[in-house]
Amino acid sequence: MDLHSIYNIFLIVMTAIAVIVFISLFFVNAGYGMFQTKKWGPSINNKVGWVLMECPVFILMLVLFLLSERTSNIACIAMLAIFELHYFQRAFVFPMLIKGKKTMPLSIIAMGFIFNTLNALMQAGWLFYISPATQYTAEWLTTPQFIIGTVIFAIGMAINLHSDHVIRTLRKPGDTSYHFPTRGMYRYVTSGNYFGECLEWLGFACLTWSWAGLVFFIWTFANLAPRAKRLNDQYKKQFPEEFSQTNPKALIPFVF
């Protein structure tokens, strides 16, 4: 069996697991943030947890690029830069902005670490090794799919960053309670940050025009949509008056 066939099986397996995760998360709350409980096992500092969970994909993606024969390919460099922009912020900037002294279960960190490692193999495998050498030429950067995808990614990242900022500024110094967000995308959905992240990886799937990118978007949606629904239900229960004023959806404005 050649490398291309093995890679295709890898994508199929990853897609199948995403479907299982999607269904499971409607019945099980991932144990971090608002839904963290002791049953998820020992925990460590939240900031350290985020770095350990997110940095593997940033590092491995870069290493696999540098080990490939496409280090001078301008299109691959551009797509790598877009991917790494998100994960540099998520692995090294976002954790430093977290307020308070919350913790994250080691089990959640381990699952995130494993997925991010597999995702780096999935994305780098396609972009730098499996894809035809003639696909991502310099002309790729002027194609409609790359331009539209990059715009979608940029909009999604802007929404994601702003939504994170809104959440951080809800609490005053020393406050550890939860509040109902109403600014920015939170006027339409109770998980504005998740909506932004889904847009980012939808854009990435478009700008790479690849099955690997699409599988990553499917994974993102499978992981975040059930949690967004749980958060929406929790906000509705915990803040009934504020919720009724805007009646926001869970993840997709006006739809879901």
C-alpha positions as CSV (number, residue, x, y, z in Angstrom):
1,M,0.0,0.0,0.0
2,D,1.5,3.4,-1.0
3,L,1.7,6.5,1.1
4,H,-1.2,8.2,-0.7
5,S,-3.5,5.2,0.0
6,I,-2.5,5.2,3.7
7,Y,-3.1,8.9,3.9
8,N,-6.6,8.5,2.4
9,I,-7.4,5.8,5.0
10,F,-6.2,8.2,7.7
11,L,-8.6,10.9,6.5
12,I,-11.5,8.4,6.5
13,V,-10.7,7.2,10.0
14,M,-10.4,10.8,11.3
15,T,-13.8,11.6,9.7
16,A,-15.4,8.6,11.3
17,I,-14.1,9.5,14.7
18,A,-15.3,13.0,14.3
19,V,-18.8,11.7,13.8
20,I,-18.6,9.6,16.9
21,V,-17.3,12.6,18.9
22,F,-20.1,14.8,17.6
23,I,-22.8,12.3,18.7
24,S,-21.0,11.6,22.1
25,L,-20.7,15.2,23.1
26,F,-24.4,15.7,23.1
27,F,-24.5,13.3,26.0
28,V,-21.2,14.0,27.7
29,N,-19.9,17.5,28.8
30,A,-16.2,17.9,28.0
31,G,-14.8,18.7,31.4
32,Y,-13.3,22.1,31.1
33,G,-14.5,25.6,31.7
34,M,-18.1,25.9,32.9
35,F,-18.5,22.1,32.8
36,Q,-15.3,21.0,34.6
37,T,-15.8,18.4,37.4
38,K,-13.5,16.2,39.4
39,K,-14.5,13.1,37.5
40,W,-12.1,14.2,34.7
41,G,-9.2,13.6,37.0
42,P,-6.3,15.7,38.2
43,S,-5.9,19.2,36.9
44,I,-3.1,21.7,36.4
45,N,-2.9,25.5,35.8
46,N,-5.2,26.6,33.0
47,K,-2.5,28.6,31.2
48,V,0.0,25.8,31.3
49,G,-2.7,23.4,30.1
50,W,-3.5,25.6,27.0
51,V,0.2,25.8,26.0
52,L,0.7,22.0,26.4
53,M,-2.4,21.3,24.4
54,E,-2.0,23.7,21.5
55,C,1.7,24.0,21.0
56,P,2.3,20.5,19.4
57,V,0.4,21.4,16.2
58,F,2.3,24.7,15.9
59,I,5.7,23.1,16.3
60,L,5.0,19.9,14.3
61,M,3.5,21.8,11.4
62,L,6.6,23.9,11.2
63,V,9.0,21.0,11.5
64,L,7.2,19.0,8.8
65,F,7.3,22.0,6.5
66,L,11.0,22.4,7.1
67,L,11.7,18.7,6.4
68,S,9.7,18.8,3.2
69,E,10.9,19.6,-0.3
70,R,8.5,22.6,-0.6
71,T,10.3,25.1,1.7
72,S,10.6,27.5,-1.3
73,N,7.0,27.1,-2.5
74,I,5.4,30.5,-2.0
75,A,1.8,29.1,-1.8
76,C,2.8,26.5,0.8
77,I,4.5,29.2,2.8
78,A,1.4,31.4,2.7
79,M,-0.9,28.6,3.8
80,L,1.6,27.6,6.6
81,A,1.7,31.2,7.7
82,I,-2.1,31.4,7.9
83,F,-2.3,28.2,9.9
84,E,0.5,29.1,12.2
85,L,-1.0,32.6,12.8
86,H,-4.0,31.0,14.6
87,Y,-2.0,28.5,16.6
88,F,0.7,31.0,17.7
89,Q,-2.1,33.1,19.1
90,R,-3.9,30.1,20.6
91,A,-0.8,28.4,22.1
92,F,1.3,31.4,23.2
93,V,-0.8,34.5,23.4
94,F,-4.2,33.4,24.5
95,P,-3.0,31.5,27.6
96,M,-1.2,34.6,28.8
97,L,-4.4,36.6,28.6
98,I,-6.4,34.2,30.8
99,K,-7.5,35.8,34.0
100,G,-7.9,34.0,37.3
101,K,-6.4,30.8,38.6
102,K,-8.7,28.2,37.0
103,T,-7.4,24.7,36.2
104,M,-7.7,22.2,33.3
105,P,-7.9,18.4,33.6
106,L,-4.9,16.5,32.4
107,S,-7.3,14.2,30.5
108,I,-8.6,17.1,28.4
109,I,-5.0,18.3,27.8
110,A,-4.0,14.8,26.7
111,M,-7.0,14.5,24.3
112,G,-6.2,17.9,22.8
113,F,-2.5,17.1,22.5
114,I,-3.3,13.8,20.6
115,F,-5.8,15.5,18.2
116,N,-3.5,18.4,17.5
117,T,-0.6,16.1,16.7
118,L,-2.8,14.1,14.4
119,N,-4.1,17.2,12.8
120,A,-0.6,18.5,12.1
121,L,0.1,15.2,10.3
122,M,-3.1,15.5,8.4
123,Q,-2.6,19.1,7.2
124,A,1.1,19.1,6.7
125,G,0.9,15.6,5.1
126,W,-1.3,17.0,2.4
127,L,0.2,20.4,1.9
128,F,3.8,19.5,2.0
129,Y,4.0,15.8,0.9
130,I,0.9,14.2,-0.6
131,S,-0.6,17.0,-2.8
132,P,0.5,17.1,-6.4
133,A,3.6,19.2,-6.9
134,T,1.8,21.2,-9.6
135,Q,-1.2,22.0,-7.5
136,Y,0.1,24.8,-5.2
137,T,2.0,27.0,-7.5
138,A,2.4,30.8,-7.1
139,E,-0.8,31.1,-9.2
140,W,-2.8,29.4,-6.5
141,L,-2.6,32.6,-4.5
142,T,-4.8,34.3,-7.1
143,T,-7.5,31.6,-7.4
144,P,-11.0,32.4,-6.2
145,Q,-10.9,29.6,-3.6
146,F,-7.7,30.9,-2.0
147,I,-8.9,34.5,-1.9
148,I,-12.4,33.7,-0.7
149,G,-11.0,31.2,1.9
150,T,-8.5,33.7,3.2
151,V,-11.2,36.4,3.6
152,I,-13.4,33.9,5.5
153,F,-10.5,32.9,7.7
154,A,-9.6,36.5,8.5
155,I,-13.3,37.3,9.4
156,G,-13.4,34.2,11.6
157,M,-10.2,35.0,13.4
158,A,-11.3,38.6,14.0
159,I,-14.6,37.3,15.4
160,N,-12.8,34.7,17.5
161,L,-10.3,37.3,19.0
162,H,-13.0,39.9,19.7
163,S,-15.3,37.3,21.3
164,D,-12.4,36.1,23.6
165,H,-11.9,39.8,24.5
166,V,-15.6,40.2,25.4
167,I,-15.5,37.2,27.6
168,R,-12.3,38.3,29.4
169,T,-13.7,41.8,30.1
170,L,-16.9,40.6,31.6
171,R,-15.2,40.0,34.9
172,K,-13.8,42.6,37.2
173,P,-10.5,41.9,39.1
174,G,-11.1,39.1,41.6
175,D,-14.4,38.1,40.1
176,T,-14.7,34.3,39.3
177,S,-18.4,34.1,38.5
178,Y,-19.9,33.7,35.1
179,H,-21.7,36.5,33.3
180,F,-24.0,36.7,30.2
181,P,-22.1,38.2,27.2
182,T,-24.1,40.6,24.9
183,R,-21.5,42.4,22.8
184,G,-20.2,41.6,19.3
185,M,-21.2,38.2,18.0
186,Y,-22.7,37.4,21.3
187,R,-25.8,39.4,20.3
188,Y,-26.6,36.5,17.9
189,V,-25.0,33.4,19.5
190,T,-24.0,32.4,23.0
191,S,-20.7,30.9,21.6
192,G,-19.3,33.8,19.5
193,N,-15.8,32.5,19.9
194,Y,-16.7,29.1,18.6
195,F,-18.5,30.6,15.6
196,G,-15.4,32.5,14.8
197,E,-13.2,29.4,15.0
198,C,-15.6,27.4,12.8
199,L,-15.4,30.2,10.2
200,E,-11.6,30.2,10.4
201,W,-11.3,26.5,9.5
202,L,-14.1,26.7,7.0
203,G,-12.0,29.3,5.3
204,F,-8.8,27.2,5.6
205,A,-10.6,24.3,4.0
206,C,-11.6,26.6,1.2
207,L,-8.2,28.3,0.7
208,T,-6.4,24.9,0.6
209,W,-9.3,23.3,-1.4
210,S,-8.4,20.0,0.3
211,W,-10.0,17.0,1.9
212,A,-7.6,17.5,4.8
213,G,-8.9,21.0,5.4
214,L,-12.5,19.8,5.1
215,V,-11.9,17.0,7.7
216,F,-10.4,19.6,10.1
217,F,-13.5,21.8,9.7
218,I,-15.7,18.8,10.3
219,W,-13.7,18.0,13.5
220,T,-14.0,21.6,14.6
221,F,-17.7,21.7,14.2
222,A,-18.1,18.2,15.7
223,N,-16.2,19.3,18.8
224,L,-17.7,22.8,19.2
225,A,-21.4,22.5,18.1
226,P,-22.6,20.1,20.9
227,R,-20.7,22.2,23.5
228,A,-22.2,25.4,22.1
229,K,-25.7,23.8,22.5
230,R,-24.9,22.9,26.1
231,L,-23.6,26.4,26.8
232,N,-26.7,27.9,25.2
233,D,-29.0,25.8,27.4
234,Q,-26.9,26.7,30.5
235,Y,-27.1,30.4,29.8
236,K,-30.8,30.2,29.2
237,K,-31.2,28.5,32.6
238,Q,-28.8,30.7,34.5
239,F,-29.6,34.1,32.9
240,P,-33.3,33.8,31.8
241,E,-34.0,37.5,31.8
242,E,-30.9,38.5,29.9
243,F,-31.3,35.6,27.5
244,S,-34.9,36.5,26.7
245,Q,-33.9,40.0,25.5
246,T,-31.9,38.7,22.5
247,N,-32.8,35.0,22.4
248,P,-29.4,34.1,20.8
249,K,-28.8,30.9,19.0
250,A,-26.1,28.4,20.1
251,L,-23.5,28.6,17.3
252,I,-24.8,29.7,13.9
253,P,-26.7,33.1,13.9
254,F,-30.4,32.7,13.2
255,V,-30.0,29.0,12.5
256,F,-28.6,26.8,15.3
